[in-house]
Amino acid sequence: MKAWVNELINDKSELQIAPLIDVVFLLLIYFMVSARLKRPEADLNLALPGAVSVSTQMEIPDEQIIEVLADGRIVLNNKVYASQDKSDLAGLEYTLLRYSQAAKISKSKAMITIAADDDAVHERVVDVLNACAGAGIKNVTFGSVE
């Protein structure tokens, strides 16, 4: 038994190089083929924008935001309309009428966004809508208080 172990230790096992070369060539071919799938940057067709001339002026609408707060106050341009007897709504309507006339003079649309609080009284929102209708403003949208 001892002779058999000595013979196994002394017998040098040789490394088969042919399969190793085959694997290396297969990997080389794989990486060469897969590297060609991506186009080089020089081949990309890009059209960079040049100088653009504007033929018509873009109209940016002037928008006013009216806030209706939970306690019933109406805020427009940091002016607070807070009377409970609705006596100040005539002032709000007059302000909106002047805004509508200024928008007509500047040939733009008068736009109003009503930002009502979640707990706001619906009657105050309707009051703002009535003031917009009295001023002749038809572009009214609803938003949220930030």
Secondary structure, DSSP 8 states (H G I E B T S, - for coil): -HHHHHHHHHS------HHHHHHHHHHHHHHHHHHTTS--GGG-----------SS-----EEEEEEE-TTS-EEETTEEE--TTSTTHHHHHHHHHHHHHHHHHTT--EEEEEEE-TT--HHHHHHHHHHHHHHT--EEEEE---
